Amino acid sequence: MLRRLLMFHAIAALPLAGAPAAAGSGVALQVTGLPADPSKIVWERLPLLPSERITVFRGVENVSAFNHHPTIAWHDGRFFAAWSSGDRDEDAPGQRILYATSVDGRTWPTAVSLADAVPDHGYTPGGFWIRDGDIYALASLRSSRGATRESEYELLAYRWDKAKAAFVQPVRVARNFFSNDGPRRTAGGQWLMLGKSQAPAARVAARVARGGVDSLDAWTFGTLPGATIAHDTFWCALADGRLVAIEAAGRPPERRLVAMFSGDSGATWSDPLPSNFPDADSRLHGLQLSNGYHVLLNNPNPSRYRIPLSLALSRDGLQYDRIANVRIEQTNKKYSGHAKAPGYQYARGMEHDGRLWTIYSVNKEDIEISTITLHEIERLAKSEETYPTHDLGPEVIVDNRDSRFASHRPWPTSREAPGYHGLDYAYLPADTAGWAKWSVVAPEAGAYRLYLRWTTIGFSQKSPMEDIAPLEIRHPGGIDRTTVDQTRYGGTWVCLGVHPLQAGETIEVKITAGGDGITVADAIKLVRIASDPAR
């Protein structure tokens, strides 16, 4: 994934999430009761939208362990989904595009290749384009990570052949352009897509492509102002005829959405206007539904944690006064790989048959869909309590200094890495086998969230921490086995799930070391969220 750069220098002065937005700030998150400081928001407390969950594709170790950048469309009686896929790593040589189709959107046959591996290059989906009765799958070809020489971006279009039930040989749509989404028509009649290009001074630059009317490759290009990179800018039309392009700027935890406006169908754009809407540095997407509501899909946790995947609602496409979670439960990757991360990522949405269909990658390994009825979205819009303001129930913390912490061999302690709870943290070096466990007792009956905390040492592939640390959770209902990625999200409380407990019942969390990274045993936390254990 390309490294993000600041879109403009004023990002440090942006207002915070629950604070009123300044006049003319463009986009704003204005939810009653939401803390002004995003670091104080307990994201698990947002409403959870009822949804149907569908598996499109499951990655296979060393064959298709990396799957990401999904996109979805409906055309001529069937759903289309496409995503990038690789043996192990993101942006590695040979990254290809897979696609699948479905009549009902719930059963997805075996995926097939759209764009096969090319030496020193990789493909990334560029969305779907429905034009003159045909549907095209777009594919951006670029140099892969570690390529011996860097080549120009190339955007290709594969047309669906209904008789063959397959996408056929591509045509070139544009050079030096990497599309974020497929083109959509503006009120002026031209097609518009946003993306990025290879720029000598800054590696990439945000670009605007307008045209596509006379032929597939008839485009004029411009540049979005105030930005050296468009990570994944999307655009939508507003009721007053203007277009708004929304992206995020800054580095987490200060990263916030920005908005740029066009009054001439995308030919020119205003400078970015800051907002108070937090973002975790992941792809975001928005669209207007048939009931008039604008929805914005993103990972709003500014700690760079791609959980939750949330949906925000707005009547005008700018002021978002409702927000709820689409996915919130903890998920952890199964396989190691460059730039792999836990979470629900790079969501794209579309409306069909009274539902919002949201496609996303899970841990950059699996491709899934959540469908939400428009009725549920309208219920959210009319709800009175969007963020509970009552106090949570009792919480209990057990850290590595407590009597309820144990290990089968001595774990050294340290204060070197930041982000730990209490006086210090315990750890085992790489390639050192061992386990440690915490036991926590529920002080009273209720439904409890269980959290785990570890330290921050580096981030992602630069971290010496263990990226797949086995975890075992013993609770009255049984035993759950999972993993945690300690290369990311250190210094925060990571939710492991919700458990119903009676007073005096115990949960035990056991972490196992022995991989090729440092394993940290710091603290767990139990927080009651409801007095009724059944909730």
C-alpha positions in Angstrom: 0.0 0.0 0.0 1.3 3.4 -0.9 2.5 5.5 2.0 0.1 8.3 2.9 1.2 11.9 2.8 -0.4 15.0 4.4 -2.9 16.6 2.1 -2.4 20.0 3.6 -0.5 21.5 6.6 -3.5 22.7 8.6 -4.5 19.2 9.5 -3.1 19.5 13.0 -5.6 22.2 13.8 -8.7 20.2 12.9 -11.6 20.1 15.4 -12.5 16.9 17.2 -15.2 14.4 16.6 -18.1 15.5 18.8 -17.3 19.2 18.7 -19.5 21.5 16.5 -17.9 22.0 13.1 -16.8 25.4 12.0 -18.9 27.2 9.5 -18.0 26.2 5.9 -16.1 23.1 7.1 -17.8 20.9 4.6 -18.3 17.5 6.1 -19.1 17.2 9.9 -19.9 14.4 12.3 -22.6 15.8 14.7 -24.0 12.9 16.8 -25.7 13.7 20.0 -23.8 12.4 23.0 -20.7 11.4 21.0 -17.6 12.5 23.0 -15.7 15.5 21.5 -12.4 13.7 21.8 -12.4 10.6 19.5 -10.0 8.8 21.8 -12.7 8.8 24.4 -15.3 7.2 22.1 -16.1 3.6 23.0 -16.8 2.4 19.5 -18.5 -0.8 20.8 -21.3 1.4 22.3 -22.6 2.6 18.9 -25.7 0.8 17.7 -25.1 -2.4 15.7 -27.1 -2.5 12.5 -28.9 -5.8 12.0 -27.4 -7.4 8.8 -27.1 -10.5 6.8 -23.5 -11.7 6.3 -22.4 -13.5 3.2 -19.0 -15.1 2.4 -17.8 -14.4 -1.2 -14.3 -15.9 -0.9 -12.0 -17.5 1.6 -8.3 -17.2 1.3 -6.0 -20.2 1.2 -2.6 -20.2 2.8 0.3 -19.8 0.3 -2.2 -19.9 -2.6 -4.6 -16.9 -2.1 -3.8 -15.8 1.5 -4.0 -12.1 0.5 -7.4 -10.8 -0.7 -8.3 -7.1 -0.6 -9.6 -4.0 -2.6 -13.1 -5.5 -3.2 -15.7 -3.9 -5.4 -19.3 -4.8 -6.2 -22.0 -4.1 -8.8 -25.4 -5.3 -10.1 -26.1 -5.5 -13.8 -28.5 -7.4 -16.1 -29.8 -9.8 -13.4 -26.6 -10.7 -11.5 -24.2 -9.4 -9.0 -20.5 -8.9 -9.9 -17.7 -8.8 -7.3 -13.9 -8.4 -7.9 -10.9 -8.1 -5.7 -7.1 -8.2 -5.7 -5.5 -11.5 -4.7 -2.0 -12.8 -4.0 -0.2 -15.8 -2.6 0.8 -14.0 0.6 1.6 -10.3 0.5 -0.1 -7.1 -0.6 1.4 -5.4 -3.7 3.7 -8.3 -4.3 4.8 -9.3 -7.8 2.1 -11.3 -9.5 -0.8 -9.8 -7.6 -3.9 -10.6 -9.7 -7.6 -9.9 -9.8 -10.3 -12.5 -9.1 -14.0 -12.1 -9.7 -17.2 -14.0 -9.1 -20.8 -13.5 -10.1 -24.1 -14.4 -8.3 -27.7 -14.3 -9.2 -29.0 -13.8 -5.7 -25.9 -12.2 -4.0 -25.9 -14.9 -1.4 -24.4 -17.9 -3.2 -21.1 -17.2 -4.9 -19.6 -19.9 -7.2 -15.9 -20.4 -7.5 -13.9 -17.3 -8.3 -12.0 -17.1 -11.6 -9.2 -14.9 -12.8 -9.9 -11.5 -14.4 -6.2 -10.4 -14.7 -3.4 -12.9 -14.3 0.0 -12.4 -12.7 2.5 -10.3 -14.6 6.2 -10.3 -13.5 7.3 -7.2 -11.5 3.7 -5.9 -11.7 0.4 -6.2 -9.8 -3.2 -5.6 -10.6 -5.7 -3.8 -8.4 -9.5 -3.6 -9.2 -10.7 -0.1 -10.3 -14.4 -0.7 -9.9 -17.1 -1.5 -12.4 -18.3 0.7 -15.3 -21.9 0.2 -16.6 -21.9 2.0 -20.0 -24.3 1.7 -23.0 -25.8 -1.6 -21.7 -22.5 -3.2 -21.0 -20.6 -3.8 -17.8 -16.8 -3.4 -17.7 -14.5 -4.5 -14.9 -11.6 -2.0 -14.5 -8.1 -3.1 -13.6 -5.2 -0.9 -12.7 -1.8 -2.3 -13.5 1.3 -0.9 -11.8 4.8 -1.9 -10.7 4.8 -4.2 -7.7 6.6 -3.7 -4.5 10.3 -4.4 -4.9 10.1 -4.2 -8.7 13.5 -3.6 -10.4 12.1 -0.7 -12.3 9.0 1.4 -11.9 6.6 1.7 -14.8 3.6 3.9 -15.6 0.1 3.1 -14.3 -2.2 1.6 -16.9 -6.0 1.4 -16.6 -7.7 -1.5 -18.5 -11.4 -2.4 -19.1 -12.7 -5.9 -19.5 -16.1 -6.2 -21.1 -18.6 -8.8 -19.9 -19.6 -11.2 -22.7 -23.0 -12.5 -21.7 -22.8 -15.4 -24.2 -19.5 -16.6 -22.8 -20.5 -15.7 -19.2 -17.0 -14.2 -18.8 -15.1 -11.0 -19.0 -13.1 -10.9 -22.3 -9.8 -9.4 -23.6 -9.3 -5.9 -22.2 -8.8 -2.5 -23.8 -6.7 0.3 -22.5 -8.8 3.1 -20.9 -6.0 5.4 -19.8 -2.3 5.7 -19.1 -0.8 7.0 -15.9 -4.1 6.7 -14.1 -5.2 4.4 -11.2 -8.9 4.5 -10.6 -10.5 4.5 -7.1 -13.9 3.5 -8.5 -15.6 3.0 -11.8 -16.9 6.1 -13.7 -20.3 7.5 -13.0 -22.2 10.1 -15.0 -22.5 13.7 -13.8 -25.4 16.0 -14.5 -23.3 17.5 -17.3 -23.4 14.1 -19.2 -19.8 13.2 -18.9 -18.4 10.3 -16.9 -16.3 11.1 -13.9 -13.8 9.1 -11.9 -11.2 10.0 -9.3 -7.9 8.3 -8.9 -4.1 8.9 -8.8 -1.2 9.0 -11.2 2.5 8.6 -11.2 4.1 12.0 -10.4 7.9 12.5 -10.6 8.2 14.7 -7.6 5.8 13.0 -5.1 5.4 9.5 -6.5 1.6 9.9 -6.9 -0.8 12.8 -7.4 -4.6 13.0 -7.0 -6.2 13.1 -10.4 -9.7 13.7 -11.9 -10.7 11.9 -15.2 -13.6 13.3 -17.2 -15.0 12.0 -20.5 -15.7 8.5 -21.6 -18.6 9.6 -23.8 -17.1 9.3 -27.3 -15.1 6.2 -26.6 -13.8 4.1 -23.7 -10.4 5.9 -23.8 -11.5 9.5 -24.4 -10.6 11.3 -21.2 -9.3 14.6 -20.1 -7.4 14.8 -16.8 -7.0 17.3 -14.0 -5.6 17.3 -10.5 -7.4 17.7 -7.2 -6.0 20.8 -5.3 -4.2 20.7 -2.0 -3.3 17.1 -2.1 -0.2 15.1 -3.1 -2.0 11.8 -2.9 -5.6 10.7 -3.2 -5.7 7.5 -1.1 -9.3 6.6 -2.0 -11.3 9.7 -2.7 -15.0 9.2 -3.6 -17.5 11.7 -4.9 -21.2 12.2 -4.8 -23.7 14.8 -6.0 -25.5 17.2 -3.6 -29.0 18.6 -3.9 -27.7 22.0 -4.9 -26.0 20.6 -8.0 -22.5 20.7 -6.6 -20.3 17.6 -6.4 -18.4 16.8 -3.2 -15.2 14.7 -3.1 -14.4 13.3 0.3 -11.1 11.9 1.5 -9.1 11.9 4.8 -5.9 13.8 5.6 -3.3 13.5 8.3 -1.9 10.7 10.3 -3.8 8.7 13.0 -4.8 9.6 15.6 -5.3 13.1 14.1 -6.6 11.9 10.7 -9.9 13.5 9.7 -12.1 13.7 6.6 -11.7 16.6 4.2 -14.1 17.8 1.5 -13.6 19.4 -1.9 -16.4 20.9 -4.0 -17.0 21.3 -7.7 -19.7 23.5 -9.3 -18.8 22.5 -12.9 -19.3 18.7 -13.0 -15.8 18.0 -11.8 -13.7 20.3 -14.1 -12.4 22.3 -11.1 -12.4 21.8 -7.4 -12.2 23.9 -4.2 -9.3 23.5 -1.8 -9.8 20.8 0.9 -12.0 21.9 3.8 -11.2 20.2 7.1 -13.8 18.4 9.3 -14.1 16.8 12.7 -14.9 13.3 11.2 -12.2 10.8 12.4 -10.7 8.1 10.1 -8.4 5.1 10.7 -6.5 5.5 7.5 -8.4 3.0 5.4 -10.5 3.2 2.3 -13.8 5.0 2.7 -16.9 5.1 0.4 -20.2 6.9 0.2 -23.4 6.9 -1.8 -26.9 8.3 -1.8 -29.7 5.8 -1.3 -33.1 5.8 -3.0 -34.8 7.0 0.2 -32.7 10.2 0.1 -30.2 9.4 2.8 -26.5 9.7 2.2 -24.4 6.9 3.8 -20.7 7.0 4.5 -18.8 3.8 5.1 -15.4 4.0 7.0 -13.3 2.8 9.9 -13.7 5.8 12.2 -11.5 4.6 15.1 -8.5 7.1 14.9 -6.1 4.7 16.6 -5.7 3.2 13.1 -7.6 0.2 14.2 -9.9 -1.0 11.4 -12.5 -2.2 13.7 -15.3 -1.2 13.7 -16.6 -0.8 10.2 -19.2 1.9 10.6 -22.0 3.6 8.6 -22.8 7.3 9.1 -26.1 8.9 7.9 -26.8 12.3 6.5 -29.7 14.0 4.9 -27.6 16.5 2.8 -24.4 14.5 2.3 -22.4 16.8 4.5 -23.8 16.8 8.1 -23.7 13.3 9.5 -25.9 13.1 12.6 -26.2 9.3 13.0 -23.5 6.6 13.1 -23.8 2.9 13.7 -21.6 -0.2 13.4 -21.8 -2.7 10.5 -19.1 -5.0 12.0 -17.6 -4.7 15.5 -16.6 -8.1 16.6 -12.9 -8.9 17.0 -11.3 -10.7 14.0 -7.7 -11.8 13.6 -5.7 -12.8 10.6 -4.9 -16.4 10.0 -1.8 -16.0 7.9 1.2 -13.7 8.0 2.0 -11.3 5.1 3.2 -7.9 4.2 0.7 -5.1 5.2 -1.8 -7.6 6.5 -4.0 -6.4 9.3 -7.0 -7.4 11.4 -10.3 -5.7 10.6 -13.0 -5.0 8.1 -11.4 -3.0 5.4 -11.8 -1.0 2.2 -15.6 -1.2 2.1 -17.6 -0.5 -1.0 -21.4 -0.2 -1.0 -24.3 -0.4 -3.5 -28.1 -0.5 -3.3 -30.2 -3.2 -4.7 -33.7 -4.6 -4.0 -34.3 -2.6 -0.8 -30.9 -3.3 0.7 -27.5 -1.7 1.1 -24.9 -4.3 0.0 -21.5 -3.6 1.5 -18.5 -5.6 0.4 -15.2 -5.6 2.3 -12.1 -7.6 3.1 -11.7 -9.3 6.4 -8.1 -9.2 7.6 -7.1 -8.8 4.0 -7.7 -12.5 3.7 -11.4 -13.1 3.1 -14.1 -11.3 1.1 -17.5 -10.8 2.8 -20.7 -8.9 2.3 -23.1 -7.4 4.8 -26.5 -6.5 3.6 -28.7 -4.0 5.6 -32.3 -3.3 4.7 -33.3 0.3 4.0 -35.9 -0.1 6.7 -33.1 -0.6 9.3 -31.3 2.4 8.0 -34.4 4.5 8.3 -34.9 3.2 11.9 -31.4 4.4 12.7 -32.2 7.8 11.1 -35.2 8.2 13.4 -33.7 6.8 16.6 -33.4 9.1 19.6 -30.3 7.5 21.3 -27.5 7.1 18.9 -24.7 7.0 21.5 -25.6 5.8 25.0 -24.6 8.5 27.5 -25.3 6.4 30.7 -22.2 5.1 32.6 -21.0 1.6 31.8 -21.1 -1.0 34.6 -18.2 -2.1 36.8 -14.9 -2.9 35.1 -12.1 -5.1 36.3 -8.5 -5.0 35.1 -5.9 -7.7 35.7 -2.3 -6.9 34.6 1.0 -8.7 34.7 1.7 -7.6 38.3 -1.5 -9.0 39.7 -1.9 -12.3 41.6 -4.4 -13.5 38.9 -1.6 -13.4 36.3 0.5 -16.5 35.9 3.0 -18.0 33.5 4.7 -21.4 33.3 8.1 -19.9 33.1 9.5 -16.4 34.1 8.6 -13.7 31.7 11.0 -10.7 31.9 9.4 -7.3 32.5 10.1 -3.9 30.9 9.0 -0.3 30.6 10.9 0.4 27.4 7.9 0.2 25.0 5.1 2.7 25.4 1.4 2.0 25.7 1.4 -0.5 28.6 -1.0 -0.5 31.6 0.2 -0.3 35.2 3.9 -0.3 36.2 5.3 -2.4 33.3 4.6 -5.3 31.0 5.8 -8.9 30.6 7.3 -10.3 27.4 9.1 -13.2 25.8 11.7 -12.6 23.1 11.2 -14.1 19.6 11.6 -17.8 19.2 11.1 -18.4 23.0 8.3 -20.8 23.8 6.1 -20.1 26.8 2.6 -19.1 27.9 1.1 -16.6 30.2 -2.5 -16.2 31.4 -4.9 -13.8 33.3 -8.0 -14.8 35.2 -10.7 -12.3 35.8 -13.9 -12.7 38.0 -17.2 -11.0 37.2 -18.2 -8.9 40.2 -21.9 -9.1 39.4 -24.2 -10.7 36.8 -24.3 -9.1 33.4 -23.1 -9.1 29.8 -19.4 -8.2 29.7 -16.9 -7.1 27.0 -13.5 -8.6 27.3 -10.4 -6.6 26.3 -6.7 -7.3 25.8 -3.9 -4.7 25.8 -0.3 -4.8 24.7 2.5 -2.3 24.0 3.4 -0.3 20.9 6.8 -1.3 19.3 6.9 -0.1 15.7 4.0 -0.6 13.5 3.0 -3.2 10.8 5.8 -4.9 9.0 8.4 -2.6 10.8 7.4 -4.0 14.2 9.5 -6.7 15.9 6.3 -7.9 17.7 4.5 -11.2 17.0 1.8 -10.9 14.3 0.0 -14.2 14.9 0.0 -14.8 18.7 -2.2 -17.7 19.7 -4.9 -16.8 22.2 -7.2 -19.1 24.2 -10.2 -17.7 26.1 -11.9 -20.0 28.6 -15.3 -18.9 29.8 -18.5 -20.6 31.2 -19.8 -21.2 27.7 -16.7 -23.1 26.4 -13.3 -22.3 24.9 -12.6 -19.9 22.1 -9.3 -20.1 20.2 -8.1 -17.2 18.1 -4.9 -15.1 17.5 -3.9 -11.5 18.0 -1.6 -9.3 15.8 0.6 -7.4 18.2 2.4 -5.5 15.4 -0.6 -3.2 15.3 -2.9 -1.4 17.7 -0.7 -1.4 20.7 -1.5 1.0 23.6 -5.3 0.5 23.1 -7.8 -1.9 24.6 -8.7 -4.3 21.9 -12.1 -6.0 22.3 -12.0 -9.8 22.2 -15.8 -10.3 22.4 -18.9 -10.2 24.7 -19.6 -12.9 27.3 -22.6 -13.5 29.6 -21.5 -14.0 33.2 -23.1 -14.6 36.5 -21.5 -13.0 39.7 -18.3 -14.9 40.6 -17.9 -16.6 37.2 -14.4 -16.5 35.7 -12.8 -15.9 32.3 -9.3 -17.0 31.7 -7.2 -15.6 28.8 -4.0 -17.4 27.8 -1.4 -16.1 25.3 1.3 -18.4 23.8 4.7 -17.2 22.7 7.2 -18.9 20.5 6.8 -17.3 17.1 9.4 -15.1 15.3 8.3 -11.9 17.1 8.3 -10.5 20.6 5.1 -11.6 22.5 3.8 -9.2 25.2 1.6 -10.1 28.1 0.3 -6.8 29.6 -3.3 -6.7 30.8 -6.9 -7.7 30.3 -10.1 -5.8 31.1 -13.7 -6.9 31.8 -16.4 -4.2 31.4 -20.1 -4.8 32.1 -22.3 -3.4 29.3 -25.7 -4.8 30.5 -27.2 -6.1 33.7 -28.9 -8.9 31.9 -26.4 -11.7 31.0 -28.6 -12.7 28.1 -28.0 -9.4 26.2 
